[in-house]
């Protein structure tokens, strides 16, 4: 049974790392915010697998909810695409 939990933890952490990388290299800032939100959800699932439900509740509310909404608001006030 422990092997299944470790495998699920590995998969969620890898998904989080992949979406973190995608958020970093993306030129469209709204897509980068979406990738960041998916990464936050993956890490919240990892915290849940690690049996930390109190951290999950706070992390989802802040990282997925408030942080994403704030970034979308800020990008709405600026340009959508990153100019290099």
C-alpha positions in Angstrom: 0.0 0.0 0.0 2.9 2.4 0.7 4.2 1.9 -2.8 1.0 3.2 -4.3 1.2 6.4 -2.2 4.8 6.9 -3.0 4.0 6.5 -6.7 1.1 8.9 -6.5 3.4 11.4 -4.7 6.1 11.0 -7.3 3.6 11.6 -10.1 2.0 14.7 -8.5 5.4 16.2 -7.8 6.6 15.6 -11.4 3.4 17.2 -12.7 4.1 20.2 -10.4 7.7 20.5 -11.7 6.6 20.2 -15.4 4.0 22.9 -15.0 6.4 25.1 -13.1 8.9 24.9 -16.0 6.1 25.7 -18.5 5.1 28.7 -16.4 8.6 30.0 -16.5 9.2 29.7 -20.2 5.7 30.8 -21.4 5.6 34.2 -23.1 1.8 34.6 -22.7 1.4 35.8 -19.1 -2.2 34.5 -18.8 -1.1 31.0 -19.8 1.8 31.2 -17.4 -0.7 32.0 -14.6 -2.8 29.0 -15.6 0.3 26.8 -15.5 1.1 28.2 -12.1 -2.4 27.4 -10.8 -2.1 23.8 -12.1 1.3 23.5 -10.4 -0.3 24.7 -7.1 -3.1 22.1 -7.4 -0.5 19.4 -8.0 1.4 20.4 -4.9 -1.8 20.6 -2.9 -2.5 17.0 -3.9 1.0 16.1 -2.9 0.4 17.7 0.6 -2.8 15.7 0.9 -0.9 12.5 0.1 1.5 13.4 2.8 -1.4 13.7 5.2 -1.3 17.4 5.8 -4.9 18.5 5.3 -4.6 21.8 7.2 -1.7 22.9 4.9 -3.8 21.8 1.9 -6.7 24.0 2.8 -4.5 27.1 3.3 -2.4 26.3 0.2 -5.5 25.9 -2.1 -7.1 29.1 -0.8 -4.0 31.2 -1.2 -2.0 29.7 -4.1 -4.9 28.7 -6.3 -7.5 31.3 -5.3 -6.1 34.6 -4.1 -2.7 34.5 -5.8 -4.1 33.5 -9.2 -6.9 36.1 -9.1 -4.4 38.8 -8.1 -2.0 37.9 -10.9 -4.9 37.9 -13.5 -5.9 41.4 -12.2 -2.3 42.7 -12.5 -1.8 41.3 -16.0 -5.1 42.8 -17.0 -3.7 46.2 -16.0 -0.5 45.7 -18.1 0.4 43.9 -21.3 -0.6 40.3 -21.8 2.5 39.2 -23.6 6.0 39.4 -22.2 8.2 41.7 -24.3 11.9 40.6 -24.4 
